[in-house]
Amino acid sequence: MGNNYENDGSSAATKLTYLIIGGGIGAVLALLFAPKSGEELRGDIADATRKGIEKSKEAASQIQERAGDYYEATRERATDLYETATEKAGALTDKAKSVAASTANPFTAAIDAGKAAYTAEKRKNESKSITEGRPDWGPGEKGGKTDTSESKG
């Protein structure tokens, strides 16, 4: 069953505040119980109050400086994290675009191959029709071969 003051999670600023308040109360009590005249006692109380106020202002300025330092450090860290996240997001965006482009290329290549095959087959049929002397462009064309199955219908 040891001392649990270190484990309660209170900050240094809180401990400093309690120390200053305790010191002020102790000083006032010491002055009240000191064997002095009323006028001296009031002067000592006023001096102790002024000293307490000065120490409180000093502690407040120290805490303000520390808070400013923490703020700056946190702001710099947040800026660094933001820049890193922005860079990584840009890299991921570029990578996603390249993956999408490489995925689209096989489809484009397949479509181009299909078009080329169609064009080659069409030219083959046209050259065959020219060598036979009659075009084969479909049913109902004059001068071409008529399809008997469609002309009966």
LUMKOL-254163 format. One record per atom (N, C-alpha, C): residue number from 0; x, y, z; atom name; residue in three letters. Coordinates in steps of 0.001 Angstrom, whole numbers. Example, Ala and Ser with C-alpha at 12.3 -4.5 7.8 and 13.67 -1.06 7.14 Angstrom:
BEGIN
n:x:y:z:atom:res
0:13190:-5690:7800:N:ALA
0:12300:-4500:7800:CA:ALA
0:13200:-3300:7800:C:ALA
1:12850:-2250:7080:N:SER
1:13670:-1060:7140:CA:SER
1:12900:30:7870:C:SER
This chain:
BEGIN
n:x:y:z:atom:res
0:838:-1170:0:N:MET
0:0:0:0:CA:MET
0:879:1227:0:C:MET
1:1377:1528:-1139:N:GLY
1:2304:2645:-1261:CA:GLY
1:1582:3941:-1572:C:GLY
2:2372:4913:-1902:N:ASN
2:1883:6243:-2228:CA:ASN
2:1305:6230:-3635:C:ASN
3:60:6611:-3807:N:ASN
3:-607:6596:-5108:CA:ASN
3:-685:7976:-5742:C:ASN
4:110:8913:-5293:N:TYR
4:48:10259:-5866:CA:TYR
4:538:10278:-7313:C:TYR
5:1487:9411:-7630:N:GLU
5:2043:9396:-8986:CA:GLU
5:1101:8703:-9965:C:GLU
6:181:7899:-9489:N:ASN
6:-683:7115:-10360:CA:ASN
6:-2044:7739:-10609:C:ASN
7:-2350:8875:-9991:N:ASP
7:-3687:9434:-10150:CA:ASP
7:-3853:10181:-11467:C:ASP
8:-2816:10384:-12241:N:GLY
8:-2905:10980:-13570:CA:GLY
8:-3033:12493:-13576:C:GLY
9:-2808:13155:-12433:N:SER
9:-2922:14612:-12431:CA:SER
9:-1688:15212:-13083:C:SER
10:-1879:16344:-13710:N:SER
10:-792:16978:-14456:CA:SER
10:90:17818:-13529:C:SER
11:1209:18230:-14073:N:ALA
11:2145:19057:-13307:CA:ALA
11:1529:20414:-12984:C:ALA
12:721:20929:-13877:N:ALA
12:83:22226:-13638:CA:ALA
12:-876:22139:-12457:C:ALA
13:-1602:21038:-12371:N:THR
13:-2532:20864:-11250:CA:THR
13:-1765:20764:-9933:C:THR
14:-675:20012:-9942:N:LYS
14:131:19868:-8721:CA:LYS
14:745:21205:-8317:C:LYS
15:1200:21984:-9307:N:LEU
15:1776:23296:-9022:CA:LEU
15:717:24233:-8435:C:LEU
16:-480:24160:-8962:N:THR
16:-1567:25002:-8450:CA:THR
16:-1873:24660:-6997:C:THR
17:-1961:23363:-6703:N:TYR
17:-2219:22958:-5319:CA:TYR
17:-1089:23390:-4388:C:TYR
18:139:23320:-4853:N:LEU
18:1278:23747:-4040:CA:LEU
18:1188:25231:-3716:C:LEU
19:869:26037:-4722:N:ILE
19:765:27489:-4507:CA:ILE
19:-381:27811:-3554:C:ILE
20:-1511:27172:-3747:N:ILE
20:-2664:27430:-2862:CA:ILE
20:-2329:27012:-1426:C:ILE
21:-1697:25840:-1285:N:GLY
21:-1326:25378:63:CA:GLY
21:-321:26306:729:C:GLY
22:649:26775:-63:N:GLY
22:1644:27708:481:CA:GLY
22:995:29012:920:C:GLY
23:42:29503:123:N:GLY
23:-656:30743:487:CA:GLY
23:-1456:30586:1763:C:GLY
24:-2163:29466:1886:N:ILE
24:-2960:29221:3096:CA:ILE
24:-2040:29096:4315:C:ILE
25:-928:28388:4137:N:GLY
25:27:28240:5251:CA:GLY
25:612:29576:5676:C:GLY
26:914:30424:4711:N:ALA
26:1487:31724:5050:CA:ALA
26:481:32584:5797:C:ALA
27:-766:32568:5355:N:VAL
27:-1804:33364:6029:CA:VAL
27:-2019:32847:7447:C:VAL
28:-2058:31535:7631:N:LEU
28:-2246:30977:8973:CA:LEU
28:-1056:31298:9880:C:LEU
29:148:31251:9334:N:ALA
29:1332:31579:10138:CA:ALA
29:1283:33033:10596:C:ALA
30:829:33913:9708:N:LEU
30:737:35321:10074:CA:LEU
30:-358:35559:11118:C:LEU
31:-1459:34839:10981:N:LEU
31:-2562:35045:11927:CA:LEU
31:-2196:34594:13340:C:LEU
32:-1408:33547:13443:N:PHE
32:-1068:33038:14761:CA:PHE
32:257:33592:15298:C:PHE
33:896:34468:14578:N:ALA
33:2146:35070:15039:CA:ALA
33:1837:36153:16087:C:ALA
34:2683:36259:17098:N:PRO
34:2438:37280:18129:CA:PRO
34:2889:38664:17666:C:PRO
35:2046:39329:16882:N:LYS
35:2360:40662:16391:CA:LYS
35:1174:41573:16659:C:LYS
36:1430:42862:16501:N:SER
36:337:43829:16672:CA:SER
36:-548:43776:15434:C:SER
37:-1730:44343:15511:N:GLY
37:-2707:44328:14428:CA:GLY
37:-2183:44996:13172:C:GLY
38:-1505:46157:13355:N:GLU
38:-1002:46887:12186:CA:GLU
38:93:46091:11478:C:GLU
39:1015:45506:12236:N:GLU
39:2074:44693:11630:CA:GLU
39:1483:43465:10946:C:GLU
40:502:42870:11609:N:LEU
40:-134:41678:11057:CA:LEU
40:-817:41987:9725:C:LEU
41:-1525:43105:9642:N:ARG
41:-2191:43487:8386:CA:ARG
41:-1172:43761:7293:C:ARG
42:-59:44404:7655:N:GLY
42:1005:44652:6677:CA:GLY
42:1625:43348:6186:C:GLY
43:1841:42410:7089:N:ASP
43:2403:41111:6697:CA:ASP
43:1423:40338:5810:C:ASP
44:134:40424:6135:N:ILE
44:-880:39750:5311:CA:ILE
44:-898:40367:3910:C:ILE
45:-828:41676:3834:N:ALA
45:-809:42343:2526:CA:ALA
45:438:41937:1735:C:ALA
46:1608:41886:2409:N:ASP
46:2840:41453:1727:CA:ASP
46:2720:40005:1234:C:ASP
47:2198:39145:2084:N:ALA
47:2040:37738:1706:CA:ALA
47:1061:37597:542:C:ALA
48:15:38410:560:N:THR
48:-960:38374:-541:CA:THR
48:-309:38832:-1834:C:THR
49:471:39915:-1761:N:ARG
49:1160:40393:-2969:CA:ARG
49:2123:39335:-3508:C:ARG
50:2888:38718:-2596:N:LYS
50:3817:37674:-3020:CA:LYS
50:3059:36490:-3643:C:LYS
51:1948:36137:-3035:N:GLY
51:1134:35033:-3573:CA:GLY
51:597:35355:-4959:C:GLY
52:153:36596:-5123:N:ILE
52:-362:37014:-6439:CA:ILE
52:763:36998:-7465:C:ILE
53:1951:37491:-7080:N:GLU
53:3095:37486:-8001:CA:GLU
53:3488:36061:-8391:C:GLU
54:3528:35161:-7402:N:LYS
54:3869:33768:-7705:CA:LYS
54:2803:33131:-8589:C:LYS
55:1558:33474:-8346:N:SER
55:477:32940:-9180:CA:SER
55:608:33428:-10618:C:SER
56:963:34707:-10776:N:LYS
56:1158:35253:-12132:CA:LYS
56:2332:34571:-12825:C:LYS
57:3426:34359:-12061:N:GLU
57:4578:33668:-12647:CA:GLU
57:4209:32255:-13073:C:GLU
58:3478:31553:-12205:N:ALA
58:3061:30188:-12535:CA:ALA
58:2142:30192:-13752:C:ALA
59:1245:31174:-13811:N:ALA
59:334:31261:-14958:CA:ALA
59:1108:31531:-16245:C:ALA
60:2130:32403:-16172:N:SER
60:2914:32682:-17387:CA:SER
60:3716:31452:-17809:C:SER
61:4251:30699:-16823:N:GLN
61:4972:29476:-17160:CA:GLN
61:4025:28451:-17809:C:GLN
62:2858:28331:-17251:N:ILE
62:1871:27401:-17818:CA:ILE
62:1461:27861:-19214:C:ILE
63:1313:29149:-19389:N:GLN
63:958:29682:-20706:CA:GLN
63:2062:29399:-21721:C:GLN
64:3327:29565:-21314:N:GLU
64:4444:29269:-22209:CA:GLU
64:4460:27794:-22594:C:GLU
65:4264:26923:-21596:N:ARG
65:4232:25483:-21876:CA:ARG
65:3075:25139:-22802:C:ARG
66:1934:25746:-22560:N:ALA
66:776:25489:-23417:CA:ALA
66:1059:25950:-24839:C:ALA
67:1724:27109:-24972:N:GLY
67:2097:27591:-26299:CA:GLY
67:3076:26646:-26990:C:GLY
68:4043:26137:-26214:N:ASP
68:5002:25174:-26780:CA:ASP
68:4290:23903:-27229:C:ASP
69:3393:23402:-26379:N:TYR
69:2631:22204:-26746:CA:TYR
69:1773:22466:-27971:C:TYR
70:1190:23639:-28030:N:TYR
70:353:23998:-29190:CA:TYR
70:1182:23999:-30464:C:TYR
71:2344:24637:-30422:N:GLU
71:3213:24700:-31603:CA:GLU
71:3663:23311:-32028:C:GLU
72:4080:22504:-31050:N:ALA
72:4539:21148:-31374:CA:ALA
72:3399:20328:-31974:C:ALA
73:2221:20467:-31401:N:THR
73:1066:19723:-31911:CA:THR
73:685:20217:-33293:C:THR
74:731:21513:-33509:N:ARG
74:383:22072:-34817:CA:ARG
74:1373:21603:-35877:C:ARG
75:2669:21614:-35541:N:GLU
75:3680:21148:-36489:CA:GLU
75:3484:19670:-36812:C:GLU
76:3206:18884:-35788:N:ARG
76:2991:17441:-35988:CA:ARG
76:1755:17210:-36859:C:ARG
77:694:17962:-36589:N:ALA
77:-521:17827:-37386:CA:ALA
77:-265:18231:-38838:C:ALA
78:515:19272:-39040:N:THR
78:861:19699:-40400:CA:THR
78:1658:18613:-41107:C:THR
79:2633:18028:-40405:N:ASP
79:3425:16946:-40994:CA:ASP
79:2535:15759:-41358:C:ASP
80:1638:15394:-40442:N:LEU
80:732:14274:-40712:CA:LEU
80:-181:14573:-41888:C:LEU
81:-652:15810:-41976:N:TYR
81:-1523:16197:-43095:CA:TYR
81:-772:16109:-44420:C:TYR
82:466:16614:-44436:N:GLU
82:1264:16559:-45666:CA:GLU
82:1561:15118:-46060:C:GLU
83:1895:14286:-45081:N:THR
83:2164:12880:-45364:CA:THR
83:919:12197:-45910:C:THR
84:-221:12468:-45283:N:ALA
84:-1474:11869:-45750:CA:ALA
84:-1818:12343:-47153:C:ALA
85:-1576:13612:-47435:N:THR
85:-1852:14146:-48768:CA:THR
85:-960:13477:-49811:C:THR
86:323:13321:-49478:N:GLU
86:1245:12666:-50408:CA:GLU
86:838:11224:-50657:C:GLU
87:488:10501:-49580:N:LYS
87:96:9099:-49737:CA:LYS
87:-1204:8984:-50520:C:LYS
88:-2126:9894:-50275:N:ALA
88:-3384:9875:-51026:CA:ALA
88:-3130:10141:-52503:C:ALA
89:-2233:11067:-52803:N:GLY
89:-1870:11342:-54193:CA:GLY
89:-1226:10128:-54845:C:GLY
90:-333:9465:-54103:N:ALA
90:323:8270:-54641:CA:ALA
90:-691:7165:-54885:C:ALA
91:-1613:6996:-53943:N:LEU
91:-2651:5972:-54120:CA:LEU
91:-3570:6313:-55290:C:LEU
92:-3858:7595:-55458:N:THR
92:-4688:8007:-56590:CA:THR
92:-3991:7708:-57901:C:THR
93:-2701:8029:-57980:N:ASP
93:-1933:7738:-59192:CA:ASP
93:-1882:6236:-59456:C:ASP
94:-1677:5471:-58403:N:LYS
94:-1619:4015:-58557:CA:LYS
94:-2970:3474:-59019:C:LYS
95:-4055:3982:-58449:N:ALA
95:-5386:3533:-58853:CA:ALA
95:-5658:3886:-60312:C:ALA
96:-5223:5072:-60726:N:LYS
96:-5404:5470:-62128:CA:LYS
96:-4619:4557:-63061:C:LYS
97:-3379:4236:-62665:N:SER
97:-2572:3370:-63527:CA:SER
97:-3156:1963:-63584:C:SER
98:-3677:1468:-62454:N:VAL
98:-4307:145:-62452:CA:VAL
98:-5565:160:-63319:C:VAL
99:-6335:1224:-63214:N:ALA
99:-7544:1333:-64032:CA:ALA
99:-7181:1427:-65507:C:ALA
100:-6132:2155:-65821:N:ALA
100:-5704:2277:-67216:CA:ALA
100:-5195:942:-67741:C:ALA
101:-4434:211:-66934:N:SER
101:-3920:-1081:-67394:CA:SER
101:-5046:-2106:-67498:C:SER
102:-6084:-1968:-66689:N:THR
102:-7232:-2853:-66778:CA:THR
102:-8046:-2528:-68020:C:THR
103:-8128:-1278:-68381:N:ALA
103:-8895:-871:-69554:CA:ALA
103:-8182:-1253:-70840:C:ALA
104:-6864:-1321:-70855:N:ASN
104:-6112:-1633:-72069:CA:ASN
104:-6451:-2991:-72660:C:ASN
105:-6606:-4089:-71908:N:PRO
105:-6979:-5363:-72529:CA:PRO
105:-8343:-5284:-73226:C:PRO
106:-9276:-4560:-72636:N:PHE
106:-10579:-4422:-73275:CA:PHE
106:-10461:-3631:-74571:C:PHE
107:-9674:-2576:-74524:N:THR
107:-9470:-1774:-75728:CA:THR
107:-8765:-2597:-76795:C:THR
108:-7772:-3374:-76367:N:ALA
108:-7059:-4227:-77318:CA:ALA
108:-7988:-5274:-77913:C:ALA
109:-8880:-5838:-77108:N:ALA
109:-9821:-6836:-77611:CA:ALA
109:-10793:-6215:-78603:C:ALA
110:-11254:-5013:-78297:N:ILE
110:-12173:-4324:-79214:CA:ILE
110:-11460:-4015:-80525:C:ILE
111:-10232:-3531:-80451:N:ASP
111:-9455:-3239:-81663:CA:ASP
111:-9211:-4501:-82478:C:ASP
112:-8910:-5613:-81803:N:ALA
112:-8694:-6882:-82505:CA:ALA
112:-9974:-7339:-83190:C:ALA
113:-11099:-7163:-82516:N:GLY
113:-12390:-7515:-83119:CA:GLY
113:-12678:-6683:-84353:C:GLY
114:-12402:-5392:-84265:N:LYS
114:-12613:-4514:-85427:CA:LYS
114:-11706:-4925:-86582:C:LYS
115:-10457:-5240:-86270:N:ALA
115:-9512:-5648:-87313:CA:ALA
115:-9958:-6953:-87963:C:ALA
116:-10427:-7904:-87144:N:ALA
116:-10898:-9179:-87688:CA:ALA
116:-12123:-8965:-88576:C:ALA
117:-13027:-8098:-88139:N:TYR
117:-14221:-7797:-88941:CA:TYR
117:-13840:-7174:-90277:C:TYR
118:-12925:-6204:-90229:N:THR
118:-12487:-5543:-91458:CA:THR
118:-11800:-6534:-92394:C:THR
119:-10951:-7406:-91841:N:ALA
119:-10261:-8395:-92667:CA:ALA
119:-11256:-9360:-93307:C:ALA
120:-12234:-9805:-92565:N:GLU
120:-13249:-10725:-93107:CA:GLU
120:-14089:-10042:-94164:C:GLU
121:-14423:-8787:-93950:N:LYS
121:-15213:-8041:-94929:CA:LYS
121:-14432:-7876:-96229:C:LYS
122:-13167:-7543:-96127:N:ARG
122:-12341:-7394:-97329:CA:ARG
122:-12195:-8728:-98059:C:ARG
123:-12061:-9796:-97308:N:LYS
123:-11933:-11131:-97894:CA:LYS
123:-13186:-11489:-98691:C:LYS
124:-14361:-11198:-98100:N:ASN
124:-15621:-11490:-98787:CA:ASN
124:-15805:-10593:-100008:C:ASN
125:-15408:-9325:-99901:N:GLU
125:-15536:-8414:-101034:CA:GLU
125:-14623:-8845:-102182:C:GLU
126:-13398:-9227:-101861:N:SER
126:-12482:-9645:-102921:CA:SER
126:-12957:-10950:-103556:C:SER
127:-13547:-11823:-102787:N:LYS
127:-14097:-13073:-103311:CA:LYS
127:-15246:-12768:-104263:C:LYS
128:-16098:-11816:-103887:N:SER
128:-17238:-11443:-104719:CA:SER
128:-16772:-10795:-106013:C:SER
129:-15725:-9997:-105935:N:ILE
129:-15215:-9327:-107134:CA:ILE
129:-14618:-10359:-108081:C:ILE
130:-13897:-11301:-107564:N:THR
130:-13290:-12315:-108429:CA:THR
130:-14348:-13201:-109059:C:THR
131:-15473:-13412:-108407:N:GLU
131:-16552:-14211:-108988:CA:GLU
131:-17397:-13378:-109938:C:GLU
132:-17284:-12111:-109904:N:GLY
132:-17989:-11238:-110805:CA:GLY
132:-19337:-10786:-110320:C:GLY
133:-19696:-11094:-109194:N:ARG
133:-20981:-10641:-108676:CA:ARG
133:-20821:-10250:-107206:C:ARG
134:-21312:-9115:-106839:N:PRO
134:-21206:-8688:-105437:CA:PRO
134:-22148:-9487:-104547:C:PRO
135:-21744:-9697:-103355:N:ASP
135:-22557:-10442:-102391:CA:ASP
135:-22892:-9512:-101223:C:ASP
136:-23734:-8520:-101528:N:TRP
136:-24051:-7545:-100490:CA:TRP
136:-25356:-7826:-99781:C:TRP
137:-26013:-8858:-100082:N:GLY
137:-27222:-9182:-99359:CA:GLY
137:-28384:-9425:-100284:C:GLY
138:-29483:-9870:-99775:N:PRO
138:-30652:-10214:-100593:CA:PRO
138:-31315:-8974:-101179:C:PRO
139:-31935:-9168:-102305:N:GLY
139:-32721:-8110:-102921:CA:GLY
139:-31933:-7166:-103766:C:GLY
140:-30641:-7298:-103877:N:GLU
140:-29826:-6404:-104684:CA:GLU
140:-29884:-6875:-106128:C:GLU
141:-30039:-5946:-107044:N:LYS
141:-30046:-6289:-108461:CA:LYS
141:-28631:-6497:-108924:C:LYS
142:-28467:-7466:-109762:N:GLY
142:-27140:-7756:-110267:CA:GLY
142:-26409:-8702:-109365:C:GLY
143:-26958:-8985:-108247:N:GLY
143:-26319:-9906:-107330:CA:GLY
143:-27077:-11197:-107280:C:GLY
144:-26578:-12090:-106529:N:LYS
144:-27192:-13376:-106373:CA:LYS
144:-28418:-13202:-105481:C:LYS
145:-29571:-13661:-105887:N:THR
145:-30796:-13533:-105094:CA:THR
145:-30950:-14773:-104261:C:THR
146:-31467:-14553:-103081:N:ASP
146:-31676:-15651:-102180:CA:ASP
146:-33073:-16178:-102394:C:ASP
147:-33228:-17426:-102716:N:THR
147:-34536:-17990:-103054:CA:THR
147:-35407:-18164:-101821:C:THR
148:-34819:-18297:-100679:N:SER
148:-35617:-18486:-99462:CA:SER
148:-36317:-17199:-99067:C:SER
149:-35717:-16054:-99312:N:GLU
149:-36338:-14795:-98942:CA:GLU
149:-37255:-14272:-100031:C:GLU
150:-37038:-14631:-101309:N:SER
150:-37887:-14109:-102387:CA:SER
150:-39217:-14812:-102426:C:SER
151:-39318:-15978:-101847:N:LYS
151:-40603:-16693:-101812:CA:LYS
151:-41500:-16135:-100739:C:LYS
152:-40971:-15568:-99732:N:GLY
152:-41736:-15165:-98590:CA:GLY
152:-42408:-13930:-98756:C:GLY
